[in-house]
């Protein structure tokens, strides 16, 4: 007589069922493995600074150009909420009102990731910035290619000054080339 296994499908002593059906297990990558896969697209702090010091214009990054950044945000998320929120990226210019003289609500900038841009006619890098809208407590992410915004964030990361509070603002007057650049202004 065989010993009955209470978890057997028949309840008559069959062998215990396998832990999962073949093909239903999902291999989960470690944070180090994800970082390794994203390495060709990720920009170090020093590379980020070098890219900002070039003569290239840094217009706002279009939503269609952020595919790798979106994947990076999802794959490096530390919680389910962060992974789901990664799909809700905003453009900095839209967050600042989209018009000259516009500004965002007061933000607490908590982090950023610089990525190489694969868009041939645009800047060589852009940033995905993590922030909280202080008035509502809503945690957001936004993209920016704006040189001044990225430079402020690079300085804060390099000095260990995160988090910090600021407003995104759009310059009221155009540059000689007709751009209305974004800036970060001190806030609250």
N, C-alpha and C positions, 0 to 999 in steps of 0.2 A: 504494500500500500504506500502511496506517495503522501508526503505531508501536504496538506492543503495550504495554499497561500491565499490569505484573505483578499489580496489585491488582484488575483488572477481574474481574467475575463469570465471564465466559467464558474469560478468559485469552487472548482473541484480539485484543486491542487496543481493546476498548470503552472508553468514557470511564470515568474513575475514579468509584466510587460516591460518593454524597453522604455527608457526615460522619455524618448520622443520618437516620432515617426521619421524615417529617413527623409532628408530634404527639408525638414521643418526648422532645423536649427539655423541660427543666424550668427555668423562670425562678427564679433564686435571688435573694432579697432581701438587700441589704446590711444591716449592723448598723444603720446610720442609718435606712434605710427601715423596719426592724422597730420601732425606737424611735419613729419617727413614728407608725406604726400603733397602738402601745401607749400613746402619749401621753395620750389621754383617760382612761386607767385608771391610769396611773402617777402616783405622788405624789412631789413634790419633797421634799427634806429639810425645807425651811421649812413646806410644807403639812402634812407628816407631823407635825411638832412642834405646829402649830396644832390639828390634829385630836386629838392626844393631850391637849391642854390643855382640851378641851371637857368638859362634864358627862356625856357619853354613857358608858354601861358598855361595856366591851370584852370580851364573852365569847369563848370559843374559837371559832374559825372551823370550821364543818362542812365536810367534804370536798366536799359538793355545791356549796358556795358559792365554790369556788376556780377556776372554769373559766378566767377571764382570766389569773389568776396562773399556772396550769399552762401555758397557751399562751405566756405571757411567758417562763417558764423554758425552754421548749423552743426558742422562736424566738431567744432571746438566748444560747443555749448556744454555747460556743466549741469544743467537741469532741463527737464522737459519744457518748462516755460521758456527758457532761453532759446531752445531749438525751434519752438513754434514762433517765437517773437522774431527770430532771424528772418522770417519771410516777410516781415512788415518793415522794410527799410524805407526811410523818407529821404528826400533830397534836402540838403541844407538850405538851398535857396528858397524852396517851397516853405520850409519850416520858418524861414525869416520873412515870409509874406510875399516873396516873389517880385517885389517892386522896389525901385530905388528908395532908400530911406526906411525900408521895412526892417523889422527885427523880430526875433523869436521871443517866446516867453523865457524867463530866467531858467537856465539849465544848470545842472550839476554834471559836469563831464567826468565820467568814471573810468574811461579807457578808450583805446583806439587800436586798430590794426591797419597798417599800411600794406597795400598790395600793388604789385606791378599792374599797370594798365596794358591790356592787350589791344586796345583800340589804337590803330595806326596813326590817326590824325589828332589824337588828343594828348593829354599829359602822360608822363612816364609812370606816374603813380597816383593813387588816390587813397582816401582813408574811409574806413567804416568806423564810426564813432559811437560809443555807448554813452548814454546820458539819461538823466531823470529830469522831467519837467517838474520843477519844485512846486508850482501852484497846485498840481494835481497828484503828484507822486507817480505819474505814469513813466515807466521805463521804456526808452525808445532807442533806436539806432538810426543814424543818418549817414549818408555818404557825402563826401566833399572832395573836390579836386582843388579847392581854393588854397593858394600858396600861403597866405597869411594865417588862415585857420589852422592848416597843418603845422605851420611853424610854431604857433603858440602851443599846440598840443605836443609836438616833439619836445619843446623846452620843458613843459610840465612833466612829461614822462621821464626825460633825462635827469631832471632835478629831484624827482620823487615827490612832486607837488600834487599828485592826484589824490582824491578828487578835487576839482576846483569849480567855481561858479562863474558863469559868463552868459552873455547874450550873443547870438549870431546877429549880425547886422549887415545890411546891403548899403554900400556907399551911395550917397545921394547924387554925386556928380560922376560922370563917366570919365574913364581914363582917356588918354590921347587916342588910344586904339578903339574906343567905344565900349569898353567893358565896365560893368558895375560890380566891382569885386566884393566878395564877402569878407567880413572880419569877425573876430571875437572881441567883445568889449567886456571889461570888468563888470561884474554884477553882484548885487546884494551881499 
